[in-house]
Amino acid sequence: MRTTGLVTRWTPSAALLLLLMFAACGSGIGMGQTSAVGQTVTAGHAGTAGHAGTAGQATQRPTSTPYSGDLGIFEYPDRDKKLQIGRVMDLLGIQPGRSVADVGAGSGWFTLRAAQRVGPAGTVYAEDINPKAIESIEARVKKERLGNVRTVLGMPDDVKLPPKSVDAVLMLKVYHEIAHPVPVMQALHRALKPGAKVGIIDRNGNGSDHGLDREVVEQEMSEAGFKVEGRYDFTKADGQDYFLVFMAR
């Protein structure tokens, strides 16, 4: 086809091209259409994005926008008691000398408690994708003079932990913010020592309301190569929160 001014003149080859375009549209193939596993995010573990299912198809679920305000809201006085964090650490096998990862560490609330539990011979990796959170944790660690904490700036699809480096992991109210759950958990899988446990504390929800149903978490963790080791409901009395413990298959 050639266009001169406002007059369009058709050639045989142009007509053939047009027929091919109509045929492509009829078969569901758009001109310039691109297939993707998930949407691209610029920051955080958040956003509506997909993960690769078992058949290689893209599946999507809502995720919540990560909290970016005052980190001090996570420091309320009775949080230890409400979460029964000592019992949580017991179930994850966090003992002196162990290596622990606080994934989505935020203010470092759990990081400090894990650091005290593992002692000088242990290590705590405080991972977050928010540089401000990492800076805040580093300031707290310096103030508390904790030499056993290492900060890690992660990425939306990779926790960036060293391979085979941790004995236990806790994700405290952060899983529902992960936009690419299966790749992230596969990266975490590679960071585990043999026999390591992964704990997830979250609440039932639809993904966009700062919660995610337990069944969805278990399905995604299974796709990433994990099996359920334990299910608990003691971390909050409202009946909505849950504490899941996983191990690598």
Secondary structure, 3 states (H helix, E strand, C coil): CEEECCEEECCHHHHHHHHHHHHHHHCCCCCCCCCCCCCCCCCCCCCCEEEECCCCCEEEECCCCCCCCCHHHHHCCCHHHHHCHHHHHHHCCCCCCCEEEEECCCCCHHHHHHHHHHCCCCEEEEEECCHHHHHHHHHHHHHHCCCCEEEEECECCECCCCCCCEEEEEEECCHHHCCCHHHHHHHHHHHEEEEEEEEEEEECCECCCCCECHHHHHHHHHHCCEEEEEEECCCCCCCCEEEEEEEEC
